[in-house]
Amino acid sequence: KGGGKKGGGKKGGGKKGAGGEKGGDTCELSSRNTDMTDEEFVVALQGLLANTHVHQPGSYTHLEQQEVIFALGEAIKQVDEELDGSENGRLLQEGICRSSGPLPEYNPAQDPFLGPNPLNNMHGDSGLSDTTNFPAPQDADTTIVRYLPTQSQCYTTAFNAAADRVVLLCHTFPYIDCRIQSQECSNTTGTQLRLVKRSNDPDCWNDETCDPFETIDTLTLSGLGRQAGIYFYIDNNDVAVVANDKVLDFYPVGSDSTNLTATLSIDLTSYMVSDADQITSAFPGWDGLVWWETNAGKVGTINLDTGTVGVWEPPEGIDLDLCPGVNCPTGIVKGIAVDESGTYVITNSVLAKFQATVGSETPDLLWSFTYDRGSAIYNCSAPGCGSTTGEPTGMKPGMQSWGSGTSAKLFGENEDMIGIANNADVQIEINVVDRTSGELLCELPMFEANMSAVTTSFVGYKNMLFGVNNFGMIPGISVPSAPGFFRVDVESNNSGGYNCVPKWFENDQTNTGCLKFSTDTAIVYNNVNSYSLRLNAVVEFAINILESKGLGNLVPLLEYIANFFSDNFVLARDYETACVRYKYDLNDGRSYRGLTLGELNGWTYFVSNQIGPAGELYVGTLGALKVLYDPTN
């Protein structure tokens, strides 16, 4: 069952914390940080290649795969052990730097139909701020790491009002649990909802041998992909509302809940444009209407008391040749934000504000801001391209659609601004828009030219935005993005307008879905991926080996496999100075001659980190949800 691990030290003893027997998982994670034999190294990489083939840079025969694995193994043996330096160390805490916190608490308006902020959804509140007043880890040396085996990667974490239930939305993959080729552990693929009992006992959290979690139910959803529940929320009655393909399901998750059983299901199939269309997300408005949106571009509401459904369709129509799909101009792939004055939706072309009321459920479009969507300068090659594979697209490497990669971020000291990223060709830009009028207040280009993309939402705090570059990330594979981690402030100017002012920029290479900001620690938490010095040397040696055999055509596959050994860690920077305040290695899988195989429990592609009430940081790595807790906070 495994309690926790403190720093890089001994493994926890697995004392019960949440109570009861563990449920939902058929097997345990195997021992961590164990060395693989030559044979186990080959078998492990064969298994990974077999189950990640959709992401590979081409089609390769079994013999070609073997050639690359053998070349990589030989290169690892040849490289000097001393080359790895400090980057493969377990603890990566850097020098002490001054703390700028704690800061004034951030308390956005509470949506009366949501559970309490900041527990109710992946972004914490109805404005999707990703900001919390809870503390979070600050000292890597004292960090306790708990492992919740999930046979999946958990993208979304939310809590009921009492924080004694955690609801997880996870995507399962073959071969990821247990690191063994067993039928029992490796053949489940799809989307799962998980209900976990969570302890609020501080003594348990502070005891590294105590396990504060117990999985009490797991439910496989019928929906697949990112639209399958990733934007679920927990309402004011402790009910998790989950978009599952074309249906909204309502699951009670209060303190007495012991299973995931839907008490209400609302089928919206008749509002989809085709069988391929799905509900992207749903969210409650201030008057109790449940707002929903579809992948093809419809926006609607549901009156739960009367069952009345209202629907808005784009006035230009929906192109059924392109929609739903990554090139769909009306498509919606991001979440909904709401405040007292309306509902905000971002499509692949526009940011829009709507209103609707009980008794008048059809959404009324208040304003629409057309952002720079970019042009079709790429060929579609990502797994999500589907039937458009090979066709022109404006979807940049690392993105999931041809359009903005950000949900609407409601922020501002006066709660009057929205922050998004556009999708301009050379350099994407921050666009800050007025909530009342839809007027553009300021804009700012971001990141290096032709290496600029954003798939994840910003963090919003007062008049500040924090964000990262996602250019080059590959779905499901922990490939580092192009560099970029920034803070931008919106400041008034002498002309009565606003400027977007860069405050700091760092070259961190991100592989996370959502940053999190704690006002208590004044730290912005990110997940970062990089190659160690030793791995760079191994790749160089292996390329030489392949080219000496006349197999230079296999180098792209080699570089793909090398990502299985990349370093993955939580990196947290001070909000004011950008100095590194916390850095913790997430890789703790098996190793081969000193290189850790991080693919199973270090990768964090597109997960939304979450901060819990005890000050714990949730990181959804492949194979296990890792929960980092610092008892010294």
C-alpha positions as CSV (number, residue, x, y, z in Angstrom):
1,K,0.0,0.0,0.0
2,G,3.0,2.2,0.6
3,G,2.7,5.3,2.9
4,G,5.3,7.8,1.7
5,K,8.9,8.6,1.1
6,K,10.7,11.5,2.8
7,G,13.2,13.3,0.7
8,G,15.3,10.5,-0.9
9,G,15.2,8.3,2.2
10,K,13.3,5.3,3.3
11,K,10.0,4.1,2.0
12,G,7.0,4.5,4.2
13,G,5.5,1.6,6.0
14,G,2.0,1.9,4.7
15,K,0.1,2.6,8.0
16,K,-3.6,3.3,7.4
17,G,-4.6,6.9,7.4
18,A,-7.9,7.3,5.6
19,G,-9.2,4.0,7.0
20,G,-10.6,0.9,5.4
21,E,-9.1,-1.5,2.9
22,K,-7.7,-0.2,-0.4
23,G,-10.0,-0.7,-3.4
24,G,-10.1,-0.3,-7.1
25,D,-6.5,-1.4,-7.9
26,T,-5.6,-4.9,-8.7
27,C,-1.9,-4.7,-8.1
28,E,0.8,-2.6,-6.3
29,L,3.5,-0.5,-7.8
30,S,6.7,-2.5,-7.8
31,S,9.8,-1.4,-5.8
32,R,11.3,1.9,-6.9
33,N,14.8,2.9,-7.8
34,T,15.8,-0.7,-8.6
35,D,18.3,-1.6,-11.2
36,M,17.3,-3.5,-14.4
37,T,19.3,-6.3,-15.9
38,D,20.2,-6.1,-19.6
39,E,17.2,-8.4,-20.4
40,E,14.8,-6.3,-18.3
41,F,16.0,-3.2,-20.0
42,V,15.2,-4.6,-23.4
43,V,11.8,-5.9,-22.3
44,A,10.8,-2.6,-20.7
45,L,11.6,-0.6,-23.8
46,Q,9.9,-3.2,-26.1
47,G,6.7,-2.8,-23.9
48,L,6.8,0.9,-24.1
49,L,7.2,1.0,-27.8
50,A,4.4,-1.5,-28.3
51,N,2.0,0.7,-26.3
52,T,3.1,4.2,-27.5
53,H,3.3,3.4,-31.2
54,V,0.7,6.1,-32.1
55,H,3.2,8.8,-30.9
56,Q,6.3,7.5,-32.6
57,P,8.0,9.5,-35.4
58,G,7.3,6.8,-38.0
59,S,6.6,3.2,-38.7
60,Y,9.4,0.8,-37.6
61,T,9.7,-2.9,-37.8
62,H,10.4,-5.0,-34.8
63,L,14.0,-5.6,-36.0
64,E,14.6,-1.8,-36.4
65,Q,13.3,-1.3,-32.9
66,Q,15.7,-3.9,-31.6
67,E,18.6,-2.3,-33.4
68,V,17.9,1.0,-31.7
69,I,17.4,-0.5,-28.2
70,F,20.7,-2.4,-28.5
71,A,22.5,0.7,-29.7
72,L,21.1,2.7,-26.8
73,G,22.1,0.0,-24.3
74,E,25.6,-0.2,-25.7
75,A,25.9,3.6,-25.6
76,I,24.8,3.7,-21.9
77,K,27.6,1.2,-21.1
78,Q,30.2,3.3,-22.9
79,V,29.4,6.7,-21.4
80,D,31.4,7.7,-18.4
81,E,29.3,7.5,-15.2
82,E,30.8,10.8,-14.0
83,L,29.0,12.7,-16.8
84,D,25.7,12.6,-15.1
85,G,26.8,15.2,-12.5
86,S,24.1,16.4,-10.1
87,E,21.2,16.3,-12.6
88,N,20.4,12.6,-11.8
89,G,20.4,13.2,-8.1
90,R,17.3,12.4,-6.2
91,L,17.0,15.8,-4.5
92,L,17.5,18.9,-6.6
93,Q,17.0,21.6,-4.1
94,E,18.9,24.7,-5.2
95,G,20.4,27.4,-3.1
96,I,18.2,29.3,-0.6
97,C,16.7,32.4,-2.1
98,R,14.6,35.1,-0.3
99,S,10.9,34.4,0.0
100,S,8.5,37.1,-1.1
101,G,5.6,35.7,0.8
102,P,3.2,35.3,2.3
103,L,1.1,37.5,0.2
104,P,-2.4,38.9,0.7
105,E,-5.0,36.2,0.2
106,Y,-6.8,35.8,-3.0
107,N,-10.6,35.4,-2.5
108,P,-12.5,35.6,-5.8
109,A,-16.3,35.7,-5.7
110,Q,-17.8,32.4,-4.9
111,D,-20.2,30.9,-7.5
112,P,-23.2,29.9,-5.3
113,F,-23.7,26.8,-7.4
114,L,-20.1,25.5,-7.1
115,G,-18.5,23.8,-4.1
116,P,-16.2,26.1,-2.0
117,N,-13.2,27.8,-3.7
118,P,-10.5,26.6,-4.4
119,L,-11.6,23.0,-4.2
120,N,-14.3,22.6,-6.9
121,N,-12.5,22.1,-10.2
122,M,-9.1,21.7,-11.8
123,H,-8.5,25.5,-11.8
124,G,-9.9,26.0,-8.3
125,D,-12.7,28.5,-8.8
126,S,-15.2,29.8,-11.4
127,G,-12.7,32.3,-12.9
128,L,-10.2,29.5,-13.4
129,S,-7.5,31.4,-11.5
130,D,-5.3,28.4,-10.5
131,T,-4.5,30.5,-7.4
132,T,-4.9,29.2,-3.8
133,N,-4.3,30.5,-0.3
134,F,-3.2,27.0,0.9
135,P,0.5,26.5,1.5
136,A,2.5,24.1,-0.7
137,P,5.9,22.4,-0.4
138,Q,9.0,24.6,0.0
139,D,11.7,22.3,1.2
140,A,12.7,19.3,-1.0
141,D,14.8,17.8,1.9
142,T,11.8,17.4,4.1
143,T,9.2,16.6,1.4
144,I,7.2,13.4,2.0
145,V,6.0,11.8,-1.2
146,R,2.8,9.6,-1.2
147,Y,2.0,7.3,-4.1
148,L,-1.6,6.6,-5.2
149,P,-1.3,3.8,-7.8
150,T,-3.8,4.6,-10.6
151,Q,-2.9,2.5,-13.6
152,S,-3.3,5.8,-15.5
153,Q,-2.3,9.4,-15.6
154,C,-4.7,11.6,-13.6
155,Y,-5.3,15.0,-15.3
156,T,-7.9,16.6,-13.0
157,T,-8.1,16.7,-9.2
158,A,-11.0,18.2,-7.2
159,F,-12.4,17.9,-3.6
160,N,-15.8,17.9,-2.0
161,A,-16.6,20.6,0.6
162,A,-15.2,18.7,3.6
163,A,-12.1,17.7,1.6
164,D,-12.5,14.1,2.8
165,R,-13.2,12.9,-0.8
166,V,-10.9,13.5,-3.8
167,V,-12.3,13.0,-7.3
168,L,-9.8,12.2,-10.0
169,L,-10.2,12.1,-13.8
170,C,-7.6,9.8,-15.2
171,H,-6.6,8.4,-18.6
172,T,-5.4,4.8,-18.6
173,F,-2.7,3.4,-20.8
174,P,-1.5,-0.1,-21.5
175,Y,1.6,-1.3,-19.6
176,I,1.8,1.6,-17.2
177,D,0.8,0.1,-13.9
178,C,3.2,-2.2,-12.0
179,R,5.9,-2.1,-14.7
180,I,5.3,-5.7,-15.6
181,Q,3.7,-7.4,-18.6
182,S,0.7,-9.0,-16.8
183,Q,-2.7,-9.2,-18.4
184,E,-4.3,-8.0,-15.1
185,C,-2.3,-4.8,-15.0
186,S,-1.8,-3.7,-18.5
187,N,-4.8,-4.2,-20.7
188,T,-7.1,-1.5,-19.4
189,T,-7.3,1.6,-21.7
190,G,-9.7,4.5,-21.6
191,T,-10.9,7.1,-19.2
192,Q,-11.6,6.6,-15.5
193,L,-13.3,8.5,-12.7
194,R,-11.8,7.7,-9.3
195,L,-13.3,8.4,-5.8
196,V,-10.6,8.5,-3.1
197,K,-11.1,8.9,0.6
198,R,-8.8,11.6,2.0
199,S,-7.7,12.1,5.6
200,N,-7.9,15.5,7.2
201,D,-5.8,14.4,10.2
202,P,-2.7,16.5,10.5
203,D,-0.9,13.8,12.4
204,C,-1.3,11.4,9.5
205,W,-0.1,14.0,7.0
206,N,3.0,14.6,9.2
207,D,3.8,10.9,9.7
208,E,5.6,9.6,6.6
209,T,4.4,6.0,7.4
210,C,0.7,7.1,7.3
211,D,-1.3,6.8,4.1
212,P,-3.9,9.6,4.0
213,F,-5.6,8.1,0.9
214,E,-7.9,5.1,0.2
215,T,-9.3,4.5,-3.3
216,I,-12.9,3.5,-2.7
217,D,-14.3,3.3,-6.3
218,T,-13.2,3.4,-9.9
219,L,-15.6,3.9,-12.8
220,T,-14.7,3.6,-16.5
221,L,-16.3,6.3,-18.7
222,S,-17.5,5.7,-22.2
223,G,-16.0,9.0,-23.5
224,L,-12.4,9.0,-24.8
225,G,-9.8,11.7,-25.2
226,R,-9.6,15.1,-23.6
227,Q,-13.3,15.8,-23.8
228,A,-14.1,12.8,-21.5
229,G,-14.7,14.6,-18.3
230,I,-11.4,16.5,-17.9
231,Y,-13.3,19.7,-17.0
232,F,-15.6,18.2,-14.4
233,Y,-16.7,20.2,-11.4
234,I,-18.1,19.6,-8.0
235,D,-21.2,21.6,-7.2
236,N,-22.6,23.2,-4.0
237,N,-24.4,19.9,-3.1
238,D,-21.2,17.8,-3.3
239,V,-22.1,16.3,-6.7
240,A,-19.5,15.8,-9.3
241,V,-20.8,16.8,-12.7
242,V,-19.0,15.0,-15.5
243,A,-19.2,15.4,-19.2
244,N,-19.0,11.9,-20.5
245,D,-19.1,11.9,-24.3
246,K,-22.6,13.2,-25.1
247,V,-24.0,12.9,-21.6
248,L,-23.8,14.9,-18.4
249,D,-23.6,12.5,-15.4
250,F,-24.1,13.6,-11.8
251,Y,-22.2,11.7,-9.1
252,P,-22.7,12.4,-5.3
253,V,-19.3,12.6,-3.7
254,G,-20.2,13.8,-0.2
255,S,-18.6,12.6,3.0
256,D,-20.8,9.6,3.2
257,S,-20.2,8.5,-0.4
258,T,-18.7,5.0,-0.9
259,N,-19.1,4.6,-4.7
260,L,-19.6,6.4,-7.9
261,T,-23.2,6.0,-8.9
262,A,-24.9,8.6,-11.1
263,T,-28.2,9.9,-9.7
264,L,-28.9,11.9,-12.8
265,S,-27.8,11.6,-16.5
266,I,-28.8,14.2,-19.1
267,D,-28.4,13.0,-22.7
268,L,-27.5,15.8,-25.1
269,T,-26.9,13.6,-28.1
270,S,-29.6,15.4,-30.1
271,Y,-27.6,18.6,-30.0
272,M,-24.4,17.1,-31.4
273,V,-23.6,17.8,-35.1
274,S,-22.4,14.2,-35.6
275,D,-21.5,11.0,-33.8
276,A,-17.9,12.3,-33.5
277,D,-19.1,15.4,-31.6
278,Q,-18.9,15.5,-27.8
279,I,-19.5,17.7,-24.8
280,T,-16.2,19.6,-24.1
281,S,-17.2,20.8,-20.7
282,A,-19.9,22.1,-18.4
283,F,-20.1,24.6,-15.6
284,P,-22.8,26.2,-13.4
285,G,-23.7,29.9,-13.9
286,W,-24.5,32.3,-11.1
287,D,-28.3,31.6,-11.3
288,G,-28.0,27.9,-11.3
289,L,-28.2,27.1,-15.0
290,V,-25.7,24.5,-16.1
291,W,-23.7,25.8,-19.1
292,W,-22.2,23.3,-21.6
293,E,-20.3,23.5,-24.9
294,T,-19.6,21.1,-27.7
295,N,-16.4,20.2,-29.6
296,A,-18.0,21.5,-32.8
297,G,-18.9,24.9,-31.3
298,K,-22.4,24.9,-29.8
299,V,-23.0,26.6,-26.4
300,G,-26.0,25.7,-24.3
301,T,-27.7,25.8,-20.9
302,I,-29.8,23.3,-18.9
303,N,-32.4,24.3,-16.3
304,L,-32.1,21.4,-13.8
305,D,-35.5,22.2,-12.2
306,T,-37.5,22.2,-15.5
307,G,-35.2,20.2,-17.8
308,T,-35.4,23.1,-20.3
309,V,-32.4,23.2,-22.7
310,G,-31.3,26.4,-24.5
311,V,-28.8,26.3,-27.4
312,W,-26.7,28.9,-29.2
313,E,-25.1,28.1,-32.5
314,P,-22.4,30.2,-34.3
315,P,-24.1,32.7,-36.6
316,E,-21.7,31.7,-39.4
317,G,-22.7,28.1,-39.1
318,I,-20.7,25.0,-38.3
319,D,-18.6,23.5,-41.1
320,L,-19.4,19.8,-41.0
321,D,-16.4,19.0,-43.2
322,L,-14.1,20.3,-40.5
323,C,-16.1,20.0,-37.4
324,P,-15.6,18.5,-35.0
325,G,-11.8,18.3,-35.5
326,V,-8.6,20.1,-34.9
327,N,-9.1,22.5,-37.9
328,C,-12.7,23.4,-36.9
329,P,-12.9,27.2,-36.8
330,T,-15.9,27.2,-34.4
331,G,-14.5,24.3,-32.4
332,I,-14.3,24.4,-28.6
333,V,-11.6,22.4,-26.7
334,K,-11.1,24.6,-23.6
335,G,-13.1,25.0,-20.4
336,I,-15.8,27.5,-19.4
337,A,-15.3,30.4,-17.0
338,V,-18.1,32.3,-15.3
339,D,-18.7,35.4,-13.1
340,E,-21.7,37.2,-11.8
341,S,-22.1,39.1,-15.1
342,G,-21.9,36.2,-17.6
343,T,-20.2,33.1,-19.0
344,Y,-17.0,33.1,-21.1
345,V,-16.2,30.6,-23.8
346,I,-13.2,30.5,-26.1
347,T,-13.5,28.9,-29.5
348,N,-10.8,28.2,-32.1
349,S,-11.5,31.7,-33.4
350,V,-13.1,34.0,-30.8
351,L,-13.5,34.7,-27.1
352,A,-17.1,35.3,-26.4
353,K,-19.3,36.3,-23.4
354,F,-22.9,35.0,-23.0
355,Q,-25.8,35.5,-20.7
356,A,-28.9,33.5,-20.0
357,T,-31.4,33.3,-17.2
358,V,-33.9,31.0,-15.6
359,G,-37.0,31.3,-17.9
360,S,-34.9,32.5,-20.8
361,E,-32.4,29.7,-21.2
362,T,-31.2,30.3,-24.8
363,P,-27.7,31.9,-24.5
364,D,-27.5,35.6,-25.6
365,L,-24.2,36.6,-27.1
366,L,-23.1,39.9,-25.4
367,W,-19.8,40.4,-27.3
368,S,-17.2,38.5,-29.3
369,F,-13.5,39.2,-29.5
370,T,-11.8,37.8,-32.6
371,Y,-8.2,36.9,-31.9
372,D,-5.4,36.1,-34.3
373,R,-5.9,32.4,-35.0
374,G,-2.8,32.0,-37.2
375,S,-2.6,30.4,-40.6
376,A,-2.1,26.9,-42.0
377,I,1.7,26.8,-42.0
378,Y,2.0,23.3,-40.6
379,N,1.0,19.8,-41.7
380,C,-1.2,18.0,-39.2
381,S,0.8,15.1,-37.6
382,A,-0.4,14.9,-34.0
383,P,-2.4,11.8,-32.9
384,G,-5.5,14.0,-32.6
385,C,-5.4,15.0,-36.3
386,G,-7.4,12.0,-37.3
387,S,-8.8,12.3,-40.8
388,T,-6.9,15.5,-41.3
389,T,-3.5,13.9,-40.8
390,G,-1.1,15.3,-43.4
391,E,-3.3,18.2,-44.3
392,P,-2.4,21.9,-43.7
393,T,-3.2,23.2,-40.2
394,G,-2.4,26.1,-38.0
395,M,-2.1,23.8,-35.0
396,K,1.4,24.2,-33.7
397,P,3.5,21.3,-32.4
398,G,2.4,20.8,-28.8
399,M,-1.1,22.1,-29.2
400,Q,-4.5,20.2,-29.5
401,S,-6.3,22.4,-32.0
402,W,-5.9,25.3,-34.5
403,G,-6.7,28.1,-32.2
404,S,-6.0,29.4,-28.7
405,G,-4.7,26.9,-26.2
406,T,-6.0,28.8,-23.1
407,S,-9.3,28.8,-21.3
408,A,-10.5,32.3,-20.5
409,K,-8.6,33.4,-17.4
410,L,-10.6,35.8,-15.3
411,F,-8.3,38.1,-13.2
412,G,-7.6,41.7,-12.2
413,E,-7.5,43.5,-8.9
414,N,-10.9,44.9,-9.8
415,E,-12.0,41.5,-11.3
416,D,-12.4,43.2,-14.7
417,M,-10.0,41.5,-17.1
418,I,-9.6,38.2,-19.1
419,G,-6.3,36.8,-20.2
420,I,-5.9,34.4,-23.2
421,A,-3.1,33.5,-25.6
422,N,-3.8,33.9,-29.3
423,N,-2.3,31.7,-32.0
424,A,-0.3,34.2,-34.1
425,D,2.0,32.5,-36.6
426,V,5.5,33.7,-35.6
427,Q,5.0,34.5,-31.9
428,I,1.8,34.0,-30.1
429,E,0.6,36.9,-28.0
430,I,-1.0,37.5,-24.6
431,N,-4.3,39.2,-25.2
432,V,-5.9,41.0,-22.2
433,V,-9.5,41.8,-22.8
434,D,-12.0,43.9,-20.8
435,R,-14.8,41.7,-19.3
436,T,-17.5,44.2,-19.8
437,S,-16.9,45.4,-23.4
438,G,-14.7,42.7,-24.9
439,E,-12.2,45.4,-25.9
440,L,-8.6,44.5,-26.2
441,L,-6.7,46.3,-23.4
442,C,-3.1,45.2,-24.2
443,E,-1.1,42.5,-26.0
444,L,2.4,41.2,-25.8
445,P,4.3,38.7,-28.0
446,M,5.7,35.7,-26.1
447,F,8.6,33.3,-26.5
448,E,11.2,32.8,-29.3
449,A,10.1,33.3,-32.9
450,N,8.7,30.1,-34.5
451,M,9.0,28.3,-31.2
452,S,5.9,29.7,-29.5
453,A,2.7,27.8,-28.4
454,V,0.5,27.7,-25.4
455,T,-1.7,24.6,-24.6
456,T,-2.3,25.4,-21.0
457,S,-4.1,28.2,-19.1
458,F,-2.3,31.0,-17.4
459,V,-2.3,31.6,-13.6
460,G,-4.1,34.8,-12.6
461,Y,-3.4,36.8,-9.4
462,K,-4.3,40.5,-9.0
463,N,-3.1,42.1,-12.3
464,M,-0.5,39.4,-12.9
465,L,-0.4,36.5,-15.4
466,F,2.0,33.6,-15.2
467,G,2.4,31.2,-18.1
468,V,4.6,28.7,-19.9
469,N,5.6,27.7,-23.5
470,N,4.3,24.4,-24.7
471,F,5.8,24.4,-28.2
472,G,7.0,21.0,-29.2
473,M,5.3,18.9,-26.5
474,I,4.0,15.6,-27.7
475,P,0.7,14.3,-26.3
476,G,1.3,11.4,-23.9
477,I,5.1,11.6,-24.3
478,S,7.3,13.5,-21.9
479,V,9.2,15.6,-24.5
480,P,10.3,19.0,-23.2
481,S,8.8,22.0,-24.7
482,A,10.7,25.0,-26.1
483,P,11.9,27.3,-23.3
484,G,9.6,29.7,-21.6
485,F,8.2,30.5,-18.1
486,F,7.1,34.1,-17.6
487,R,5.3,36.7,-15.4
488,V,3.5,39.6,-17.1
489,D,1.8,42.4,-15.3
490,V,-1.0,44.6,-16.7
491,E,-0.3,48.2,-15.8
492,S,-2.2,51.4,-16.5
493,N,-0.4,54.0,-18.7
494,N,-0.5,57.7,-19.0
495,S,-3.0,57.6,-21.9
496,G,-5.7,56.1,-19.8
497,G,-5.1,52.6,-21.2
498,Y,-3.1,49.6,-20.2
499,N,0.3,48.0,-21.1
500,C,1.2,44.3,-20.8
501,V,4.6,44.5,-19.1
502,P,7.0,41.6,-18.8
503,K,8.4,41.2,-15.3
504,W,10.6,38.1,-15.7
505,F,11.3,35.3,-18.2
506,E,13.0,32.0,-17.5
507,N,14.1,29.3,-20.0
508,D,12.4,26.4,-18.2
509,Q,11.2,23.6,-20.5
510,T,7.7,22.7,-19.4
511,N,5.7,19.4,-19.6
512,T,2.8,20.3,-17.4
513,G,-0.8,21.2,-18.0
514,C,-1.5,23.8,-15.4
515,L,0.7,25.9,-13.2
516,K,-0.5,26.5,-9.6
517,F,0.2,29.6,-7.4
518,S,0.2,29.7,-3.6
519,T,-0.2,33.1,-1.9
520,D,1.0,31.5,1.3
521,T,4.4,30.5,-0.1
522,A,4.5,33.1,-3.0
523,I,5.6,30.3,-5.2
524,V,4.4,29.3,-8.7
525,Y,4.6,25.6,-9.2
526,N,5.5,24.0,-12.6
527,N,6.6,20.7,-14.0
528,V,9.7,20.7,-16.0
529,N,11.5,18.2,-18.3
530,S,15.1,18.1,-19.5
531,Y,17.9,15.9,-20.6
532,S,20.8,15.3,-18.1
533,L,24.3,15.7,-19.3
534,R,24.7,11.9,-19.2
535,L,21.6,11.3,-21.4
536,N,22.9,13.8,-23.9
537,A,26.2,11.9,-24.1
538,V,24.3,8.6,-24.4
539,V,22.3,9.8,-27.3
540,E,25.4,11.1,-29.1
541,F,27.1,7.7,-28.6
542,A,24.1,5.8,-29.8
543,I,23.7,8.0,-32.9
544,N,27.4,7.2,-33.8
545,I,26.7,3.5,-33.3
546,L,23.7,3.5,-35.6
547,E,25.4,5.6,-38.3
548,S,28.4,3.3,-38.2
549,K,26.0,0.5,-39.2
550,G,24.4,2.5,-41.9
551,L,21.2,2.9,-39.8
552,G,21.1,6.7,-39.6
553,N,17.4,6.5,-40.7
554,L,16.7,5.1,-37.2
555,V,17.9,8.2,-35.3
556,P,14.4,9.7,-34.9
557,L,13.3,6.5,-33.2
558,L,16.4,6.7,-31.0
559,E,15.6,10.3,-30.0
560,Y,12.0,9.2,-29.2
561,I,13.2,6.4,-26.9
562,A,15.7,8.6,-25.2
563,N,12.7,10.6,-23.8
564,F,11.9,7.6,-21.6
565,F,15.1,8.5,-19.7
566,S,14.6,12.3,-19.4
567,D,14.6,14.1,-16.1
568,N,11.2,15.3,-14.8
569,F,10.8,17.4,-11.8
570,V,8.6,19.9,-10.0
571,L,10.2,23.3,-10.3
572,A,8.8,26.2,-8.4
573,R,9.8,29.9,-8.7
574,D,9.3,32.9,-6.4
575,Y,6.5,35.0,-7.9
576,E,8.5,38.3,-7.5
577,T,12.2,37.4,-8.2
578,A,11.7,34.2,-10.2
579,C,14.5,32.5,-8.2
580,V,14.1,28.7,-7.7
581,R,12.5,28.1,-4.3
582,Y,11.7,24.4,-4.8
583,K,12.9,21.7,-7.1
584,Y,12.0,18.0,-6.7
585,D,12.8,15.0,-8.9
586,L,9.7,13.1,-10.0
587,N,11.6,10.1,-11.5
588,D,11.8,7.2,-9.2
589,G,11.4,4.2,-11.5
590,R,13.8,1.5,-12.3
591,S,17.2,2.4,-13.6
592,Y,19.6,0.9,-16.0
593,R,23.3,1.6,-15.3
594,G,22.5,4.8,-13.6
595,L,19.9,6.2,-15.9
596,T,16.4,6.3,-14.4
597,L,13.5,5.1,-16.6
598,G,11.1,7.9,-15.9
599,E,8.3,7.1,-18.3
600,L,6.1,5.4,-15.8
601,N,6.1,7.7,-12.9
602,G,7.9,10.9,-13.9
603,W,6.0,12.0,-17.0
604,T,3.5,14.7,-16.4
605,Y,2.1,15.6,-19.8
606,F,-0.9,18.0,-19.6
607,V,-1.8,17.3,-16.0
608,S,-3.3,20.0,-13.9
609,N,-1.3,20.2,-10.7
610,Q,-3.4,20.8,-7.7
611,I,-2.8,22.1,-4.2
612,G,-4.8,20.6,-1.3
613,P,-6.0,21.9,2.0
614,A,-3.1,20.4,4.0
615,G,-0.7,22.1,1.7
616,E,-0.1,19.0,-0.4
617,L,0.8,19.2,-4.1
618,Y,-0.8,16.7,-6.4
619,V,1.1,15.7,-9.6
620,G,-0.5,13.2,-12.0
621,T,2.5,11.2,-13.3
622,L,2.0,8.2,-15.5
623,G,1.2,5.1,-13.4
624,A,0.7,6.9,-10.0
625,L,-0.6,10.1,-8.6
626,K,2.2,11.6,-6.6
627,V,1.4,13.8,-3.7
628,L,4.2,16.0,-2.3
629,Y,3.8,17.3,1.3
630,D,6.2,19.4,3.3
631,P,5.5,18.9,7.1
632,T,7.6,22.0,7.9
633,N,5.1,24.4,6.3
